[in-house]
Amino acid sequence: MPLTKHAFNTDGSVDEYILSNSRGTSVYVTTWGARLTRFITKDKNNKLRDIVAGFETYEQWQDSLLIDDPYFGATIGRVAGRIHPCDSVTIAERQCVLPEIQPNKVCLHGGRQGFDKKLFTATDVSAEHNMAAVKMVYMSPDGEEGFPGEIELGVTYSLADDNSLAISYHGELTKGTESVFNPTNHTYWNLTGFEEPTVHNHICSLPATNVMATHSDHLMIPTGQLQSVIGTALDFASQPRKYGDRIDEFDNEIMRGYDHAYVTSTAPTDHLRQVACVWSELSGIRLTVMTDQPVLVMYTGNWISDKLVGKYGVRYGKHAAVALETQRFVNAINIPEYRDQVLLRPGRRFVHKVVFKLDAVE
């Protein structure tokens, strides 16, 4: 159950934990934003590859934010995705004003300073899980980023010997009558370790046959209706195929690629289900995603700046990696039929689990 840590910044105020298993896989997580910073695993030829985007140090991460913020590896909250409109959201029987991050009254990924920018406290929980495991905790105060209520969030990373990385979220409202909560993880994956500069050759299989439909005049905001993907560029259910096969069909001014909420069930479930499988023929690394959540947002890094230079001197850019974000319905607080999914009240514990399982295929 090896778990080690070291300082992630020069003054020692931010730590990075390393979870390792018997198969030579190492996962690095930092207390800043409870971020996954490295995922080093063997490919089909037993070569080690780091298959997630990120930066070497905390200081380099801070410098990168002056260029672009793709939320590499971060824990996102209080609410993942976009809330629209955000200037008058009913929570706890009052109208709340949430910060506008994008034009047209859109609050994105929890506000200007979401969980991705917060410092978590960490505890070694390896003995409890019988594998390398670390629990990160953050107390979000009442009124933070406009959200009412005080919430305690726990995020546990655990790495098993079968190369499964589990991320478990637990949230409780510790003060107040009601809040809204829908966190996720925003790791970006390139299964070649960025030997291929884009994920165009990555093959994806995704069983969901519907996505959340969006407004015709606001293509990033769900309406609450479902839209079939069968036979369209969004269809990865009929048969596995490469991202690059049809990614150019999306409007380059608005979408630039995949950024869609695939509906895997109508509500959270009490068991894990496979919601995506992505693999690279070059490396032979296959990533299988399992979750108890009803939505998978698949985002192919459409807006990553090509000015970002990350670990190992890798220059990132458009479509450099894919994020697979498990969560509850996007914009649910503004959609009556899904609203209850994201409401947190006293005595109602929030749970969310996602497993990223790696193996090698020929």
C-alpha positions in Angstrom: 0.0 0.0 0.0 2.7 2.5 -0.9 1.7 6.1 -0.4 4.4 8.8 -0.3 4.4 12.6 -0.4 6.6 15.5 -1.1 6.4 19.3 -1.4 4.8 20.5 -4.6 5.8 24.1 -4.2 8.9 26.0 -3.0 7.6 27.0 0.5 6.2 23.5 1.3 2.6 24.7 1.8 1.3 22.4 -1.0 1.8 18.7 -1.0 1.8 16.1 -3.8 1.0 12.5 -2.9 2.1 9.5 -4.9 -0.1 6.4 -5.0 1.7 3.3 -6.3 0.7 -0.3 -7.0 2.4 -3.7 -7.7 2.1 -3.2 -11.5 4.4 -0.2 -11.6 1.7 2.4 -11.9 2.0 5.7 -10.1 -0.7 8.3 -9.7 0.2 11.8 -8.4 -2.4 14.0 -6.6 -1.8 17.4 -5.1 -3.6 19.2 -2.3 -4.1 22.2 -4.5 -7.5 21.7 -6.1 -7.3 18.0 -5.2 -5.8 17.6 -8.7 -4.5 14.5 -10.5 -1.2 15.7 -11.8 0.4 12.5 -13.2 -0.8 9.0 -14.2 2.2 6.9 -15.1 1.4 3.4 -16.4 2.9 0.7 -18.7 1.9 0.4 -22.3 1.6 -2.8 -24.3 5.4 -2.9 -24.6 6.0 -2.3 -20.9 7.1 1.3 -21.6 6.0 3.8 -18.9 3.9 6.7 -20.2 2.4 9.6 -18.3 -1.1 9.8 -19.9 -2.6 13.0 -18.3 -2.0 16.7 -18.9 -0.4 18.9 -16.3 2.6 20.9 -15.2 5.7 20.0 -13.2 5.3 22.3 -10.2 2.7 24.5 -8.4 4.6 27.6 -9.6 4.4 26.5 -13.2 0.7 25.8 -12.8 0.2 29.3 -11.5 2.1 30.7 -14.5 0.0 28.7 -16.8 -3.2 30.3 -15.5 -2.1 33.6 -16.9 -2.3 32.0 -20.4 -5.2 29.6 -20.2 -7.1 27.5 -17.6 -8.3 24.2 -19.0 -8.8 22.9 -15.4 -6.2 20.1 -15.9 -6.8 17.3 -13.4 -8.9 19.4 -11.0 -11.7 18.6 -8.7 -14.5 20.8 -10.0 -17.2 22.4 -7.7 -19.4 23.3 -6.2 -21.1 22.7 -9.5 -19.5 21.2 -12.6 -20.3 22.6 -16.0 -22.4 25.7 -16.9 -25.3 27.3 -15.0 -27.5 29.5 -17.1 -29.0 31.9 -16.3 -26.8 32.5 -13.3 -27.9 36.0 -12.2 -31.1 34.7 -10.4 -30.9 31.1 -9.3 -33.4 29.9 -6.7 -31.6 28.1 -3.9 -32.7 27.9 -0.2 -35.9 29.9 -1.1 -34.0 32.9 -2.2 -32.5 34.3 -5.4 -28.8 33.8 -5.6 -26.4 35.6 -8.0 -23.6 33.4 -9.2 -20.5 34.9 -10.8 -20.6 35.2 -14.6 -17.5 33.4 -16.0 -18.5 33.3 -19.6 -20.7 35.7 -21.7 -24.5 35.5 -21.6 -24.8 35.0 -17.9 -23.0 31.6 -17.6 -21.4 30.4 -14.4 -18.7 27.8 -15.2 -17.2 25.1 -13.0 -18.1 26.7 -9.6 -17.3 30.3 -10.2 -14.2 32.5 -10.4 -12.4 30.6 -7.6 -13.9 27.1 -7.5 -12.7 24.0 -5.7 -9.9 23.7 -8.4 -8.2 26.7 -6.8 -8.6 25.7 -3.2 -6.1 24.1 -0.8 -7.4 20.8 0.6 -6.2 19.0 3.7 -5.0 15.4 3.1 -5.1 12.2 5.1 -3.5 8.8 4.4 -6.4 6.3 4.4 -4.5 3.4 2.8 -5.0 1.1 5.7 -8.8 1.7 5.6 -8.9 0.9 1.9 -6.2 -1.9 1.8 -4.5 -0.1 -1.1 -2.7 3.2 -1.7 -5.3 5.9 -0.8 -5.5 9.5 0.2 -8.5 11.6 1.3 -8.6 15.3 0.5 -11.1 17.5 2.4 -12.2 21.1 1.8 -14.8 23.1 3.8 -16.6 25.5 1.5 -18.0 28.4 3.5 -21.5 29.7 3.3 -21.8 32.2 0.4 -18.6 31.1 -1.4 -19.0 32.1 -5.0 -22.6 33.1 -4.3 -23.7 29.6 -3.2 -25.6 29.4 0.1 -24.8 26.9 2.9 -21.5 25.5 4.3 -20.4 22.2 2.6 -17.8 19.8 3.7 -16.4 17.9 0.7 -14.3 14.8 0.9 -12.5 13.4 -2.2 -10.7 10.0 -1.9 -8.3 8.7 -4.5 -7.5 5.0 -4.3 -5.3 2.9 -6.6 -5.8 -0.8 -6.8 -3.5 -3.5 -8.1 -5.7 -4.1 -11.1 -4.8 -0.5 -12.3 -8.2 0.9 -11.2 -8.1 4.4 -9.9 -11.3 5.2 -7.9 -12.3 8.7 -7.0 -15.1 8.9 -4.4 -16.8 12.1 -3.4 -18.8 12.7 -0.2 -20.5 16.0 0.5 -22.5 17.2 3.5 -24.3 20.4 4.2 -23.0 21.4 7.6 -24.7 24.8 7.9 -27.8 26.2 6.2 -31.0 24.8 4.8 -30.1 24.0 1.2 -27.3 24.3 -1.4 -26.5 23.0 -4.8 -23.7 20.4 -5.4 -22.4 18.6 -8.4 -18.6 18.0 -8.4 -16.5 16.1 -10.9 -13.0 15.4 -11.9 -11.5 17.2 -14.9 -8.5 15.1 -15.8 -7.4 15.2 -19.5 -6.2 11.9 -21.0 -3.9 11.3 -23.9 -3.2 7.5 -23.9 -0.1 7.9 -26.0 1.5 10.0 -23.3 1.3 12.9 -25.9 3.5 11.0 -28.4 0.6 11.8 -30.6 -0.2 15.5 -30.1 -4.0 15.0 -30.4 -6.6 12.3 -29.6 -7.8 12.1 -33.1 -6.6 8.5 -33.4 -8.0 7.5 -30.0 -10.9 5.0 -30.4 -14.0 5.6 -28.3 -16.9 3.3 -27.4 -19.7 5.0 -25.5 -23.0 3.1 -24.9 -25.2 6.2 -24.3 -27.6 6.8 -27.1 -28.7 10.2 -26.0 -27.1 13.6 -25.1 -28.7 16.5 -23.3 -30.2 18.7 -26.1 -29.1 22.4 -26.0 -30.7 25.7 -26.8 -30.5 26.7 -30.5 -29.2 30.1 -29.6 -26.9 28.9 -26.8 -25.3 25.6 -27.9 -23.5 25.0 -24.6 -26.7 25.2 -22.4 -28.9 22.1 -22.0 -32.7 22.5 -22.2 -33.6 19.4 -20.2 -34.7 17.5 -23.3 -32.8 14.4 -24.6 -31.5 14.1 -28.2 -30.7 10.8 -29.9 -27.1 10.5 -31.2 -27.7 7.5 -33.4 -26.3 8.1 -36.9 -24.8 11.4 -36.0 -21.2 12.6 -35.3 -22.0 12.1 -31.6 -22.7 8.4 -32.1 -20.1 6.1 -30.4 -22.8 3.6 -29.4 -23.4 1.9 -32.7 -19.8 1.0 -33.1 -16.4 2.2 -31.7 -14.6 4.8 -33.8 -11.8 7.4 -33.8 -12.5 10.9 -32.5 -10.9 12.2 -35.6 -13.3 10.5 -38.0 -16.0 13.2 -37.6 -14.7 15.8 -35.2 -14.4 18.3 -38.0 -18.2 18.3 -38.4 -18.5 20.7 -35.5 -18.7 24.4 -35.9 -15.2 25.8 -35.4 -16.4 29.1 -33.9 -18.6 27.6 -31.2 -17.9 23.9 -30.5 -14.6 23.0 -32.3 -15.1 19.3 -31.2 -16.9 17.2 -28.7 -18.2 18.9 -25.6 -21.5 17.0 -24.9 -23.4 15.6 -22.0 -24.1 12.0 -22.7 -27.0 10.6 -20.6 -26.2 7.2 -19.2 -29.2 6.9 -16.8 -32.0 9.2 -15.6 -30.6 9.5 -12.1 -27.7 8.4 -9.9 -27.6 4.7 -9.3 -26.5 2.4 -6.5 -24.0 0.6 -8.6 -21.2 1.2 -11.0 -21.8 1.0 -14.8 -19.4 1.2 -17.7 -20.1 4.5 -19.4 -17.1 4.9 -21.7 -14.1 3.0 -23.1 -11.2 4.8 -24.9 -8.0 3.3 -26.3 -4.9 4.0 -28.4 -3.6 1.5 -30.9 -0.2 3.2 -30.7 0.3 2.6 -27.0 -2.2 -0.2 -26.5 -3.4 1.5 -23.4 -7.2 1.2 -22.8 -9.1 3.4 -20.4 -12.5 2.2 -19.1 -14.7 4.5 -17.1 -17.3 3.3 -14.6 -19.6 5.4 -12.5 -22.8 5.6 -10.5 -23.6 9.0 -12.0 -26.2 9.7 -14.8 -24.1 11.9 -17.1 -20.8 11.8 -18.8 -19.5 15.0 -20.3 -16.9 14.2 -23.0 -14.7 17.1 -23.9 -11.9 16.9 -26.4 -10.0 19.9 -25.2 -11.4 22.1 -28.0 -10.1 25.4 -26.5 -6.8 24.4 -25.0 -4.2 27.1 -25.8 -1.3 26.1 -27.9 0.8 28.4 -25.8 0.7 26.0 -22.9 3.8 24.0 -22.3 3.4 21.2 -19.8 5.4 18.3 -18.3 8.3 17.0 -20.2 8.2 20.1 -22.5 5.0 18.9 -24.2 3.2 21.7 -26.0 -0.6 21.3 -25.6 -3.3 22.7 -27.9 -6.6 22.0 -29.5 -7.7 18.3 -29.1 -4.5 17.4 -27.2 -6.4 15.3 -24.7 -9.9 14.2 -23.7 -11.7 14.8 -20.4 -14.4 12.3 -19.3 -16.4 14.0 -16.6 -18.9 12.0 -14.7 -21.6 14.0 -12.9 -25.3 14.8 -12.5 -27.4 16.6 -15.1 -25.8 19.8 -16.4 -27.6 23.0 -15.4 -29.9 20.8 -13.3 -30.6 23.6 -10.9 -32.5 25.4 -13.7 -34.3 22.3 -15.0 -37.3 21.4 -12.8 -37.2 17.6 -13.6 -33.6 17.2 -12.7 -33.2 19.9 -10.0 -33.5 17.6 -7.0 -30.5 15.6 -8.2 -28.1 18.5 -7.3 -29.8 19.9 -4.1 -28.0 19.2 -0.8 -30.0 19.5 2.4 -29.2 18.7 6.1 -29.0 15.0 6.6 -28.8 14.2 2.9 -25.3 13.0 2.1 -24.0 13.4 -1.5 -22.1 10.5 -2.9 -20.4 10.0 -6.3 -17.9 7.4 -7.4 -16.0 7.1 -10.6 -13.4 4.4 -11.5 -10.8 4.9 -14.3 -9.5 1.4 -15.1 -6.3 1.0 -17.2 -5.2 -2.1 -19.1 -3.2 -2.9 -22.2 -4.5 -4.3 -25.5 -2.7 -5.4 -28.6 
